[in-house]
Amino acid sequence: MFKILIAEDDKNAARLMQIVLIKAGYSVLIARNGAHALEMLDSEHVDLILLDIMMPEMDGFDFTETVRSNGIDTPILIISAKQLPEDKCKGFLVGADDYMVKPVNEQELLLRIKALLRRSNAISEQKLTIGQVTLDYSALTVTRGSEKQTLPKKEFYLLFKLLSCPDKIFTRLQLMDEIWGMNSNSVDTTINVHINRLRKRFGEYPEFKIVAIKGIGYKAVISDEKAS
């Protein structure tokens, strides 16, 4: 049974989400703020975090930044009344995996939770499958039917990162930090070069494409078409 941590200072909102999640078959923990949620992560295994932003002691942004800086990659879904584009962008920039604006639709919430848990499991298993394409993290290979390609490390890590979170926009700085490291002397044009190489390699694959977001970065888009 998947265990979900709700970090929410509004008791009624937390209780309502708890009821919905338990009814859907999840185990649920509740933290009253970000600091309390950090304490719970020290003693509990958690598969996913539902996170409010405006909380006392430690808000959702600070919590997410702290968690990610400590190497914790548990999926985080922000659920907040803050709905401005800059709020959503900040949420993603500090490391959130998804963002919903209150009030949330219960069915949509459950669908997003399932999607995040699927992605998390794929990464933990070191393999990612999209249609007929399989990425093997340990072997650095991309396989489609009888075709298998072994990619250079950085190229593979970049592709795996984008495909693990389809439709999520990653800034060039994010990708540089995560794949090349904070101390890298590489410049962001390195990202462009690697993206272009990936597009040349997989431009004919119908399962996915890599899209440039002008002035921001890149995202992977998964095709709805059935590849033959």
VEXDREN-2710 file (C-alpha; in Angstrom, 1 decimal):
% VEXDREN-2710
k/r/px/py/pz
1/MET/0.0/0.0/0.0
2/PHE/1.4/3.4/-1.0
3/LYS/1.8/5.9/1.9
4/ILE/1.0/9.6/1.2
5/LEU/2.1/12.4/3.5
6/ILE/-0.3/15.5/3.6
7/ALA/1.5/18.7/4.8
8/GLU/-1.4/21.1/5.4
9/ASP/-2.1/23.5/8.3
10/ASP/-5.8/23.7/7.6
11/LYS/-7.2/20.8/9.6
12/ASN/-10.5/20.6/7.6
13/ALA/-8.7/20.5/4.2
14/ALA/-6.2/17.9/5.5
15/ARG/-9.0/15.7/6.8
16/LEU/-11.0/15.9/3.6
17/MET/-8.0/14.9/1.6
18/GLN/-7.3/12.1/4.0
19/ILE/-10.8/10.7/3.6
20/VAL/-10.5/10.8/-0.2
21/LEU/-7.1/9.1/-0.2
22/ILE/-8.1/6.4/2.3
23/LYS/-11.2/5.6/0.3
24/ALA/-8.9/5.2/-2.8
25/GLY/-6.8/2.7/-0.9
26/TYR/-3.8/4.8/0.3
27/SER/-2.2/5.0/3.7
28/VAL/-2.1/8.6/4.9
29/LEU/0.0/10.6/7.3
30/ILE/-0.8/14.3/8.2
31/ALA/1.8/17.0/9.1
32/ARG/0.7/20.4/10.3
33/ASN/3.5/22.3/8.5
34/GLY/6.7/21.9/6.6
35/ALA/8.9/21.5/9.7
36/HIS/6.6/18.8/11.0
37/ALA/6.6/17.1/7.6
38/LEU/10.5/17.0/7.7
39/GLU/10.4/15.3/11.1
40/MET/8.0/12.7/9.8
41/LEU/10.2/12.0/6.8
42/ASP/13.0/11.1/9.2
43/SER/11.0/8.3/10.7
44/GLU/8.5/7.2/8.0
45/HIS/8.8/5.9/4.5
46/VAL/6.6/8.0/2.3
47/ASP/5.8/7.4/-1.4
48/LEU/4.3/10.8/-2.2
49/ILE/3.8/14.2/-0.6
50/LEU/0.8/16.5/-1.0
51/LEU/2.0/19.9/0.0
52/ASP/0.3/23.2/0.9
53/ILE/2.4/26.4/0.4
54/MET/1.2/28.8/3.0
55/MET/2.0/27.1/6.3
56/PRO/3.5/28.4/9.6
57/GLU/7.1/27.7/10.6
58/MET/8.2/26.4/7.2
59/ASP/6.2/27.0/4.0
60/GLY/5.9/24.7/1.1
61/PHE/8.5/26.3/-1.0
62/ASP/11.2/26.1/1.8
63/PHE/10.2/22.5/2.5
64/THR/10.5/21.4/-1.1
65/GLU/13.9/23.2/-1.5
66/THR/15.2/21.6/1.7
67/VAL/14.0/18.1/0.7
68/ARG/15.6/18.3/-2.7
69/SER/18.8/19.8/-1.4
70/ASN/19.1/16.7/0.9
71/GLY/18.8/14.3/-2.1
72/ILE/15.2/13.2/-1.3
73/ASP/13.4/12.6/-4.6
74/THR/10.0/11.6/-3.2
75/PRO/7.3/13.0/-5.6
76/ILE/5.8/16.3/-4.4
77/LEU/2.4/17.5/-5.5
78/ILE/1.7/21.1/-4.4
79/ILE/-1.9/21.9/-3.7
80/SER/-2.3/25.6/-3.0
81/ALA/-4.7/28.6/-3.3
82/LYS/-1.8/30.5/-4.9
83/GLN/-2.6/30.5/-8.5
84/LEU/-0.4/33.1/-10.2
85/PRO/2.0/31.8/-12.9
86/GLU/5.0/33.0/-10.9
87/ASP/3.8/30.9/-7.9
88/LYS/3.5/27.8/-10.1
89/CYS/6.9/28.5/-11.7
90/LYS/8.5/28.9/-8.3
91/GLY/7.0/25.6/-7.2
92/PHE/8.6/23.7/-10.1
93/LEU/11.9/25.6/-9.8
94/VAL/12.4/24.5/-6.2
95/GLY/11.7/20.9/-7.1
96/ALA/7.9/20.1/-7.1
97/ASP/6.7/17.5/-9.6
98/ASP/3.2/18.8/-10.1
99/TYR/1.0/21.7/-9.0
100/MET/-2.8/22.0/-8.5
101/VAL/-4.8/25.1/-7.5
102/LYS/-7.4/24.9/-4.7
103/PRO/-10.2/23.9/-4.8
104/VAL/-9.2/20.6/-6.5
105/ASN/-11.3/18.1/-8.3
106/GLU/-11.1/14.8/-6.4
107/GLN/-10.9/12.6/-9.5
108/GLU/-8.2/14.8/-11.0
109/LEU/-6.2/14.7/-7.8
110/LEU/-6.3/10.9/-7.7
111/LEU/-5.3/10.6/-11.4
112/ARG/-2.4/12.9/-10.9
113/ILE/-1.3/10.9/-7.8
114/LYS/-1.4/7.7/-9.8
115/ALA/0.7/9.3/-12.6
116/LEU/3.3/10.5/-10.2
117/LEU/3.5/7.2/-8.5
118/ARG/3.9/5.4/-11.8
119/ARG/6.8/7.7/-12.8
120/SER/8.4/7.3/-9.4
121/ASN/8.3/3.5/-9.6
122/ALA/9.8/3.5/-13.1
123/ILE/12.7/5.5/-11.9
124/SER/13.3/3.3/-8.9
125/GLU/13.3/0.3/-11.1
126/GLN/15.9/2.0/-13.3
127/LYS/13.7/1.4/-16.4
128/LEU/11.3/3.6/-18.2
129/THR/8.9/2.3/-20.9
130/ILE/6.9/4.6/-23.3
131/GLY/5.0/2.7/-26.0
132/GLN/7.6/0.5/-27.7
133/VAL/10.6/2.4/-26.3
134/THR/12.4/1.3/-23.2
135/LEU/15.2/3.3/-21.5
136/ASP/17.5/1.2/-19.3
137/TYR/19.2/3.5/-16.8
138/SER/21.9/1.0/-15.7
139/ALA/22.9/0.2/-19.3
140/LEU/22.4/3.7/-20.8
141/THR/20.4/2.1/-23.6
142/VAL/17.3/3.1/-25.5
143/THR/15.6/0.1/-27.2
144/ARG/12.7/0.1/-29.7
145/GLY/11.9/-3.2/-31.2
146/SER/15.1/-4.7/-32.6
147/GLU/16.9/-1.4/-32.5
148/LYS/19.1/-0.6/-29.5
149/GLN/21.2/2.5/-29.0
150/THR/23.8/3.1/-26.2
151/LEU/24.0/6.8/-25.4
152/PRO/26.7/8.9/-23.9
153/LYS/26.0/9.3/-20.2
154/LYS/24.9/13.0/-20.3
155/GLU/22.8/12.4/-23.3
156/PHE/21.0/9.5/-21.7
157/TYR/20.5/11.2/-18.3
158/LEU/19.0/14.2/-20.1
159/LEU/16.6/12.1/-22.1
160/PHE/15.7/10.0/-19.0
161/LYS/15.0/13.1/-17.0
162/LEU/12.7/14.7/-19.5
163/LEU/10.8/11.5/-20.3
164/SER/10.4/10.7/-16.6
165/CYS/8.3/13.8/-16.2
166/PRO/6.4/14.4/-19.4
167/ASP/5.0/17.8/-20.0
168/LYS/7.0/19.3/-17.1
169/ILE/9.1/22.2/-18.2
170/PHE/12.8/22.1/-17.0
171/THR/14.8/25.3/-17.3
172/ARG/18.3/25.0/-18.7
173/LEU/19.7/25.9/-15.3
174/GLN/17.8/23.0/-13.7
175/LEU/19.1/20.5/-16.2
176/MET/22.6/21.8/-15.9
177/ASP/22.6/21.6/-12.1
178/GLU/21.0/18.1/-12.1
179/ILE/23.0/16.4/-14.9
180/TRP/26.3/18.3/-15.1
181/GLY/26.4/19.5/-11.4
182/MET/26.6/22.8/-9.7
183/ASN/30.4/23.0/-10.1
184/SER/30.4/22.3/-13.8
185/ASN/32.2/24.8/-16.0
186/SER/29.8/24.0/-18.8
187/VAL/27.5/26.7/-20.1
188/ASP/23.8/26.4/-20.9
189/THR/24.6/26.1/-24.7
190/THR/25.7/22.6/-23.8
191/ILE/22.1/21.7/-23.1
192/ASN/21.1/22.9/-26.6
193/VAL/23.8/20.8/-28.2
194/HIS/22.7/17.6/-26.4
195/ILE/19.0/18.3/-27.1
196/ASN/19.8/18.7/-30.8
197/ARG/21.7/15.3/-30.7
198/LEU/18.7/13.6/-29.0
199/ARG/16.3/15.1/-31.6
200/LYS/18.5/13.7/-34.4
201/ARG/18.7/10.3/-32.8
202/PHE/15.0/10.0/-32.0
203/GLY/13.3/12.4/-34.4
204/GLU/11.6/9.5/-36.2
205/TYR/10.2/7.9/-33.0
206/PRO/6.5/8.5/-32.8
207/GLU/6.3/7.9/-29.1
208/PHE/7.7/11.2/-27.9
209/LYS/9.3/14.5/-28.9
210/ILE/11.4/17.1/-27.1
211/VAL/9.9/20.6/-27.2
212/ALA/11.7/23.9/-26.7
213/ILE/9.9/26.4/-24.5
214/LYS/11.2/29.8/-25.7
215/GLY/13.2/31.6/-23.1
216/ILE/12.8/28.9/-20.5
217/GLY/14.0/25.4/-21.4
218/TYR/12.6/22.1/-22.6
219/LYS/9.9/19.5/-22.0
220/ALA/9.1/16.0/-23.3
221/VAL/5.7/15.4/-24.9
222/ILE/4.4/11.9/-25.1
223/SER/2.4/11.1/-28.2
224/ASP/-1.2/9.8/-27.9
225/GLU/-0.8/7.9/-31.2
226/LYS/-0.2/4.2/-31.1
227/ALA/3.1/3.4/-32.6
228/SER/3.2/0.5/-35.0
END
